Amino acid sequence: MTLGWKLFVVFLAFVTILTTVIVVAFRERKRARTIGHDPAAQQAQDARVLAIIFSSIVGGMFLAVITAWLVFF
């Protein structure tokens, strides 16, 4: 497997992470219309969005390490 294909696989993983974040954010935004003024439900929704965003940040850092390893080693 050449370096180009390996980096392409890393790029696909990045796009997958980005797509997941966007889908979850829009789904939660759509769900927010039905919540109304329930503070507990709003906090739970915020927690779900933050969890997916921060887990994607960790995934992005992991992809950066993999990319550096592929390029330099």
Sine and cosine of phi, psi and omega as CSV:
sin_phi,cos_phi,sin_psi,cos_psi,sin_omega,cos_omega
0.00,0.00,0.81,-0.59,-0.04,-1.00
-0.98,0.19,0.20,-0.98,0.00,-1.00
-0.89,0.47,-0.61,0.79,0.01,-1.00
-0.87,0.49,-0.68,0.73,0.02,-1.00
-0.93,0.36,-0.61,0.79,0.03,-1.00
-0.90,0.44,-0.69,0.72,0.03,-1.00
-0.93,0.38,-0.52,0.85,0.08,-1.00
-0.90,0.43,-0.63,0.77,0.05,-1.00
-0.91,0.42,-0.65,0.76,0.06,-1.00
-0.89,0.45,-0.65,0.76,0.05,-1.00
-0.88,0.48,-0.67,0.74,0.05,-1.00
-0.89,0.45,-0.61,0.79,0.06,-1.00
-0.91,0.42,-0.64,0.77,0.05,-1.00
-0.89,0.46,-0.71,0.71,0.01,-1.00
-0.89,0.45,-0.60,0.80,0.05,-1.00
-0.90,0.44,-0.70,0.72,0.04,-1.00
-0.89,0.45,-0.71,0.70,0.00,-1.00
-0.89,0.46,-0.68,0.74,0.02,-1.00
-0.89,0.45,-0.65,0.76,0.02,-1.00
-0.88,0.47,-0.70,0.71,0.01,-1.00
-0.89,0.46,-0.70,0.72,-0.02,-1.00
-0.91,0.41,-0.69,0.72,-0.01,-1.00
-0.89,0.45,-0.71,0.71,-0.01,-1.00
-0.91,0.42,-0.66,0.75,-0.01,-1.00
-0.90,0.44,-0.69,0.73,0.01,-1.00
-0.94,0.34,-0.57,0.82,0.05,-1.00
-0.91,0.41,-0.66,0.75,0.03,-1.00
-0.93,0.36,-0.56,0.83,0.05,-1.00
-0.91,0.41,-0.65,0.76,0.04,-1.00
-0.91,0.42,-0.63,0.78,0.01,-1.00
-0.93,0.36,-0.44,0.90,-0.03,-1.00
-0.90,0.43,-0.47,0.88,0.02,-1.00
-0.91,0.41,-0.48,0.88,-0.04,-1.00
-1.00,-0.02,-0.22,0.98,-0.06,-1.00
-0.95,0.32,-0.69,0.73,-0.05,-1.00
0.98,0.18,-0.74,-0.68,-0.08,-1.00
-0.93,-0.36,0.64,0.77,0.03,-1.00
-1.00,-0.04,0.96,-0.29,-0.07,-1.00
-0.89,0.46,-0.59,0.81,-0.02,-1.00
-0.92,0.40,-0.66,0.75,0.02,-1.00
-0.93,0.38,-0.60,0.80,0.03,-1.00
-0.92,0.40,-0.63,0.78,0.04,-1.00
-0.92,0.39,-0.64,0.77,0.03,-1.00
-0.90,0.43,-0.63,0.77,0.03,-1.00
-0.91,0.42,-0.70,0.72,0.04,-1.00
-0.87,0.49,-0.64,0.77,0.01,-1.00
-0.90,0.43,-0.65,0.76,0.02,-1.00
-0.90,0.44,-0.69,0.72,0.00,-1.00
-0.91,0.42,-0.71,0.70,0.01,-1.00
-0.90,0.44,-0.60,0.80,0.01,-1.00
-0.89,0.46,-0.69,0.72,-0.01,-1.00
-0.94,0.34,-0.58,0.81,0.00,-1.00
-0.92,0.38,-0.73,0.69,-0.03,-1.00
-0.94,0.33,-0.54,0.84,0.07,-1.00
-0.93,0.36,-0.54,0.84,0.05,-1.00
-0.95,0.33,-0.52,0.86,0.07,-1.00
-0.89,0.46,-0.70,0.72,0.04,-1.00
-0.89,0.45,-0.66,0.75,0.05,-1.00
-0.89,0.46,-0.63,0.78,0.04,-1.00
-0.91,0.43,-0.64,0.77,0.05,-1.00
-0.91,0.41,-0.61,0.79,0.05,-1.00
-0.90,0.43,-0.65,0.76,0.05,-1.00
-0.91,0.42,-0.56,0.83,0.05,-1.00
-0.90,0.44,-0.66,0.76,0.04,-1.00
-0.91,0.42,-0.69,0.72,0.02,-1.00
-0.88,0.47,-0.68,0.73,0.01,-1.00
-0.89,0.46,-0.70,0.71,0.03,-1.00
-0.88,0.47,-0.66,0.75,0.00,-1.00
-0.90,0.43,-0.66,0.75,0.01,-1.00
-0.91,0.42,-0.62,0.78,-0.08,-1.00
-0.98,0.21,-0.66,0.75,-0.15,-0.99
-0.99,-0.14,-0.21,0.98,-0.01,-1.00
-0.83,-0.56,0.00,0.00,0.00,0.00
